[in-house]
Amino acid sequence: MITRRRLLKTAAATGLVTGASGLAMPAIAQGRAIRIGYVTPQTGPLAGFAEADSFTIDMFNRVMAERGVDVEVIVKDSQSNPNRAASVAQELIIDDGIDLMLVASTPETTNPVATVCELEEMPVISTMAPWQPFFIGQQGNPGDPSTWRPFEFAYHYFWGLEDVIAVFTNMWDQLDTNKQVGGLFPNDADGNAWGDPNTGVAPGFAEAGYDTTDPGRYQNLTDDFSAQINAFQAANAEIITGVVIPPDFTTFRNQALQQGLNPKAITVAKAILFPQSVETLGDAGHNLSSEVWWSATHPFTSSLTGESCADLAAGFTEATGRPWTQPIGFVHSLFEMAADVITRADDPTDLDTVVETIRSTELQTIVGRVAWDGAGVPDFAAENVCKTPLVGGQWRQEDDGSFELVVVDNTTAPDIPAAGTMQPLS
């Protein structure tokens, strides 16, 4: 395989590199801008994850200019499509000649980009996808742990399914329920990982005393959840959980109400991370619960700007007129990682040097400490995965119809303050 690394070695001798377009490109010259590729779902059903992209990149460019670092960020829209994500990653590596790849926002984006980077020997830092779908999902045989191997170029930080199991069950333990759970798991990388009967969330729920009804995978952007609703009603599920894209959750919630499914708790990942997703539900959004990876009350500080989480959230609202959302913190942290790596690396245009610099990272960021030192991670993923803290929250409807996300359980991360307790939907 002719990788970009081999092309660059050839360039040292010939002075030319041939891009995917077939055009000759100049070999990398000393003193040029450091090129950072960023793949993100700016359109499509996952677009909410990219809401803070422009705000963050503007900040990054300003700070880098103030520090005298010549850097160019090249953004590609995955359009919420895994095939498109892989394609634009290839473009960034071969045609744009990037030195470092950044990628965020669900396994549908992170995995295809990281896979391309591993094949092309391009350093990549990724986030905003649980580590099991990221690491295990990219293995040649995800069902056989004996075959799992570490990556050489892909480095990821976020929480894992074990963390969401703990957070969800800690929240549910605050309620009086029959401990019957209905699971909504789509046929995608997240849904297949969460719904796996052996390595997904159900075994962890069972250890905490909760039984899970899983009616099987459904296709994203479905318009009929009657089968799932009927299964949950038959099981008398007083808790509904899952990992659902925003438009699908809106459809499910409305159909569930129409068909008389009234659980005591609905705790779902992904779908209700964003205020606008909850606001579209009106009163039906009150007391919905989810995992909380970042908030304005988290006790962390940016290594780039010195801002607190509260400062960053307020700055986003002032600049955009929109309420803060959880991805703001993690997108900001991704560019903290980029700044740290390119300023610590002896030569940020040398791929081997960049990889070694990533491996040696220990950085306090706006989302907490990031270091690939294996802390809290199984041995098989320790080289490539760093875990960040997770707590649980509920959306409270205010008198004016807006919603506030309130942390209601911090058992797994006591340094993140809680501001309330879990309340039932009905």
C-alpha positions in Angstrom: 0.0 0.0 0.0 1.3 3.5 -0.9 0.5 5.6 2.1 1.0 9.3 2.6 4.1 8.5 4.7 5.7 6.7 1.8 4.7 9.5 -0.5 6.5 12.0 1.7 9.6 9.9 1.9 9.6 9.8 -1.9 9.1 13.6 -1.9 12.3 14.0 0.0 14.2 12.5 -3.0 12.1 13.7 -5.9 10.7 17.0 -4.7 7.2 16.1 -5.9 4.2 14.3 -4.5 1.3 13.1 -6.6 -2.1 13.7 -5.0 -5.3 11.7 -5.3 -6.3 14.1 -8.1 -3.3 13.1 -10.2 -1.8 16.6 -9.9 1.8 17.1 -8.8 2.1 18.8 -5.4 5.2 20.5 -4.0 7.0 18.6 -1.3 6.6 19.9 2.3 8.7 22.9 2.8 10.1 24.1 6.1 8.2 27.1 7.6 4.8 26.4 5.9 1.5 26.5 7.9 0.8 23.4 10.0 -2.3 21.9 8.5 -5.0 20.4 10.7 -7.9 18.4 9.2 -11.2 18.4 11.0 -14.1 16.1 10.0 -17.5 16.9 11.6 -21.2 16.3 10.9 -22.2 19.9 10.1 -25.3 18.8 8.2 -27.7 15.9 8.5 -29.3 14.4 11.6 -26.1 14.7 13.7 -25.6 18.4 12.9 -26.3 19.5 16.5 -22.9 18.1 17.5 -21.2 20.6 15.2 -23.0 23.7 16.4 -19.9 25.1 18.1 -17.5 24.3 15.3 -17.2 27.8 13.8 -17.1 29.5 17.3 -14.3 27.2 18.4 -12.2 27.3 15.2 -12.4 31.1 15.3 -11.1 31.0 18.8 -8.3 28.6 17.9 -7.1 30.6 15.0 -7.0 33.8 17.1 -5.1 32.2 19.9 -2.6 30.5 17.6 -2.0 33.8 15.8 -1.4 35.5 19.1 1.2 32.8 19.9 2.9 33.2 16.5 2.0 29.7 15.3 1.1 29.5 11.6 -1.7 27.0 11.4 -4.5 26.2 8.9 -7.6 24.3 9.8 -9.3 22.6 6.9 -12.9 21.5 7.7 -14.8 18.8 6.0 -18.5 18.1 6.5 -19.3 14.3 6.9 -23.0 15.1 6.3 -23.7 12.6 9.1 -22.8 9.8 6.7 -20.0 7.3 7.5 -19.1 6.8 3.8 -18.8 10.5 3.3 -16.7 10.8 6.5 -14.2 8.2 5.1 -14.1 9.9 1.7 -13.3 13.4 3.1 -10.7 12.0 5.4 -8.9 10.6 2.4 -9.1 14.0 0.7 -7.6 15.7 3.7 -4.7 13.3 3.9 -3.9 12.9 0.2 -5.0 16.1 -1.4 -4.7 18.7 1.4 -1.6 17.3 2.9 -2.6 17.7 6.5 -0.2 17.0 9.4 -2.8 16.1 12.1 -6.5 14.9 11.9 -9.2 15.8 14.4 -12.6 14.2 14.3 -15.6 14.2 16.6 -19.2 13.3 17.1 -20.5 9.7 17.3 -19.0 6.5 15.9 -20.6 7.2 12.5 -18.0 10.0 12.1 -15.1 9.0 14.3 -14.7 5.4 13.2 -14.5 5.8 9.4 -12.1 8.7 9.8 -9.9 6.9 12.3 -9.9 3.8 10.1 -8.7 5.8 7.1 -6.0 7.5 9.3 -4.7 4.2 10.5 -4.5 2.8 7.0 -2.8 6.0 5.7 -0.5 6.3 8.8 -2.0 9.7 9.8 -2.1 10.8 13.4 -5.7 11.3 14.5 -7.3 12.5 17.8 -11.0 11.8 18.2 -13.7 12.3 20.8 -17.5 12.4 21.4 -18.0 8.6 20.9 -18.1 6.0 23.7 -14.8 4.2 23.6 -16.2 0.7 23.1 -17.9 1.5 19.8 -14.8 3.4 18.8 -12.1 0.8 19.7 -13.9 -2.5 19.4 -16.0 -1.3 16.5 -12.9 -0.9 14.4 -11.4 -4.3 15.1 -11.3 -6.8 12.3 -13.4 -9.2 14.4 -15.3 -7.3 17.1 -16.8 -10.5 18.5 -13.4 -12.1 19.3 -11.4 -10.2 22.0 -8.4 -12.4 21.4 -7.9 -10.7 18.0 -8.2 -7.1 19.2 -5.1 -5.1 18.6 -4.1 -1.5 19.5 -3.9 1.2 17.0 -0.7 3.0 16.0 -2.1 6.3 14.9 -5.6 6.7 16.4 -6.0 8.2 19.9 -9.4 8.7 21.5 -10.8 10.3 24.7 -14.4 10.1 26.1 -16.3 7.9 28.5 -17.4 4.3 28.1 -20.5 2.1 28.4 -19.4 1.1 31.9 -19.7 4.8 32.9 -23.1 5.3 31.3 -24.4 2.1 33.0 -23.3 3.4 36.3 -24.7 6.9 35.7 -28.1 5.7 34.4 -28.7 3.1 37.2 -27.6 5.6 39.8 -30.3 8.0 38.5 -32.9 5.3 38.4 -32.1 4.1 41.9 -33.4 7.5 43.1 -36.9 6.5 41.8 -39.4 3.9 42.9 -39.8 1.7 39.8 -40.3 -2.0 39.0 -36.8 -2.0 37.4 -38.1 -3.0 34.0 -36.2 -1.2 31.2 -37.0 -0.9 27.6 -34.1 -0.4 25.2 -34.1 1.6 22.0 -31.1 0.6 20.0 -30.7 1.5 16.3 -28.8 -0.5 13.6 -25.7 1.7 13.7 -22.3 1.5 15.5 -23.7 3.1 18.7 -26.9 1.0 18.8 -25.1 -2.3 18.0 -22.6 -1.6 20.7 -25.1 -0.5 23.3 -27.5 -3.4 22.4 -24.9 -6.2 22.3 -26.2 -8.9 24.6 -22.7 -9.7 25.9 -20.8 -6.4 25.9 -23.6 -3.8 25.8 -25.6 -2.1 28.5 -28.0 -4.9 29.4 -25.6 -7.1 31.4 -24.5 -4.0 33.4 -28.1 -3.0 34.1 -28.7 -6.6 35.2 -25.9 -6.4 37.7 -27.6 -3.4 39.2 -30.9 -5.2 39.4 -32.6 -4.0 36.2 -34.1 -6.2 33.5 -33.9 -5.0 29.9 -36.4 -5.7 27.1 -34.7 -5.3 23.7 -37.1 -5.6 20.8 -34.2 -5.6 18.3 -32.5 -3.1 16.0 -34.4 -0.5 14.0 -33.2 1.7 11.1 -32.3 5.3 11.8 -34.9 7.8 10.6 -37.7 5.3 11.0 -41.3 6.8 11.1 -43.0 4.0 13.1 -42.0 2.8 16.6 -45.2 0.8 17.3 -43.3 -2.5 17.6 -41.0 -1.1 20.2 -43.8 0.6 22.1 -45.9 -2.5 22.1 -42.9 -4.5 23.4 -42.3 -2.1 26.2 -46.0 -2.0 27.2 -46.0 -5.8 27.2 -43.0 -5.9 29.6 -44.5 -3.1 31.8 -41.3 -1.2 31.3 -41.3 1.8 33.7 -37.9 3.0 32.3 -37.0 3.6 28.7 -33.4 4.0 27.6 -31.3 3.8 24.5 -29.0 5.7 22.2 -31.1 7.5 19.6 -30.6 10.3 17.1 -32.6 13.4 17.8 -35.3 13.2 15.0 -36.0 9.5 16.0 -36.4 10.3 19.6 -39.0 13.1 18.8 -40.9 10.5 16.7 -40.7 7.9 19.5 -41.7 10.2 22.3 -44.8 11.6 20.4 -45.9 8.1 19.3 -45.4 6.7 22.8 -47.6 9.4 24.3 -50.3 8.8 21.6 -50.2 5.0 22.4 -50.4 5.4 26.1 -46.8 4.5 27.1 -46.1 6.6 30.2 -42.9 5.4 31.9 -41.5 6.9 35.1 -38.2 7.7 33.4 -36.9 8.1 29.9 -33.1 8.3 30.0 -31.5 8.3 26.5 -28.1 9.2 25.1 -27.4 11.3 22.1 -31.0 12.5 21.3 -31.5 15.0 24.1 -28.1 16.5 24.5 -29.3 19.7 22.8 -31.8 22.2 24.3 -33.5 22.6 20.9 -34.2 18.8 20.8 -36.0 19.0 24.1 -37.8 22.3 23.3 -39.4 20.7 20.3 -41.2 18.3 22.7 -42.8 21.1 24.8 -44.2 19.8 28.0 -43.2 16.2 27.1 -39.5 17.3 27.5 -39.8 18.0 31.2 -37.8 15.6 33.3 -36.3 13.7 30.4 -32.8 12.5 31.5 -29.5 11.7 29.9 -25.8 11.5 30.5 -23.9 14.7 31.0 -20.3 14.8 29.7 -19.9 18.6 30.0 -21.8 21.6 31.4 -21.4 25.2 32.4 -21.0 24.0 36.0 -18.1 21.5 35.4 -15.0 22.6 37.4 -12.5 22.6 34.6 -10.4 25.3 32.8 -9.2 25.7 29.2 -5.5 25.3 28.6 -5.9 27.5 25.6 -7.8 30.5 26.9 -7.9 30.1 30.7 -11.7 30.2 30.6 -13.8 28.3 33.0 -16.6 26.1 31.8 -19.0 28.8 32.8 -17.0 31.4 30.9 -17.0 29.3 27.8 -20.7 28.6 27.9 -21.5 32.3 28.4 -19.1 33.3 25.6 -20.8 30.9 23.2 -24.3 32.3 24.1 -23.0 35.9 23.8 -21.4 35.2 20.4 -24.3 33.2 18.9 -27.4 34.1 20.8 -28.0 30.3 21.4 -27.9 28.3 24.7 -24.8 26.3 25.4 -24.7 22.6 24.5 -22.5 19.8 25.7 -20.4 19.4 22.5 -19.1 23.0 23.0 -16.7 21.7 25.7 -15.5 18.7 23.8 -15.0 20.5 20.5 -13.0 23.2 22.4 -11.0 20.4 24.1 -10.2 18.8 20.7 -8.5 22.1 19.6 -6.8 22.3 23.0 -5.3 18.9 22.1 -4.2 20.1 18.7 -2.5 23.2 20.1 -0.7 21.2 22.8 0.6 18.6 20.3 1.8 21.0 17.6 3.5 23.3 20.1 5.2 20.4 22.0 6.3 18.5 18.9 9.9 19.2 17.7 8.6 19.1 14.2 4.8 19.2 13.9 5.0 18.3 10.2 6.8 15.0 10.9 4.2 12.3 11.4 6.4 10.0 13.6 7.1 13.0 15.9 3.5 13.9 16.1 2.4 10.4 17.1 5.0 10.2 19.8 3.9 13.7 21.1 0.3 12.5 21.3 1.3 9.4 23.2 3.1 11.5 25.8 0.2 13.9 26.3 -0.8 14.9 29.8 -3.1 18.0 29.6 -5.7 19.6 31.9 -8.5 20.6 29.5 -11.9 22.2 29.6 -13.3 18.6 29.9 -10.8 17.3 32.4 -7.4 15.6 32.3 -6.4 13.9 29.0 -3.5 11.4 29.0 -3.2 8.1 27.3 -1.7 6.4 30.4 -4.3 3.6 30.7 -6.0 4.9 33.8 -9.4 3.2 34.2 -9.2 1.5 30.8 -8.8 -2.3 30.1 -5.3 -3.3 29.0 -6.4 -4.1 25.5 -7.4 -0.4 24.9 -5.0 1.3 27.2 -2.7 2.6 24.5 -5.4 4.4 22.5 -8.2 5.3 25.0 -8.4 8.0 27.7 -11.6 8.3 29.8 -13.3 11.5 30.8 -15.8 11.9 33.6 -19.6 11.4 33.3 -22.5 12.4 35.4 -26.3 12.3 35.0 -28.8 15.1 34.4 -32.5 16.0 33.9 -34.1 18.7 31.8 -36.3 21.0 33.8 -38.9 23.1 32.0 -38.8 26.8 33.1 -41.8 29.1 33.5 -41.0 30.7 30.1 -41.0 27.3 28.3 -37.2 27.0 28.1 -35.3 24.1 29.5 -32.4 23.9 31.9 -30.1 20.8 32.3 -29.7 20.0 36.0 -27.1 17.5 37.2 -29.0 15.1 39.4 -26.3 12.4 40.0 -22.6 12.9 40.4 -21.7 9.6 42.2 -19.2 8.7 39.6 -17.5 12.1 39.5 -18.1 13.9 42.9 -16.0 16.9 41.8 -18.7 17.9 39.4 -21.4 19.5 41.5 -25.0 18.2 41.5 -27.9 20.7 41.7 -30.9 18.5 42.2 -32.3 15.0 42.5 -34.0 12.7 40.0 -37.7 13.3 39.5 -40.2 10.9 37.8 -41.8 11.8 34.5 -45.2 11.1 35.9 
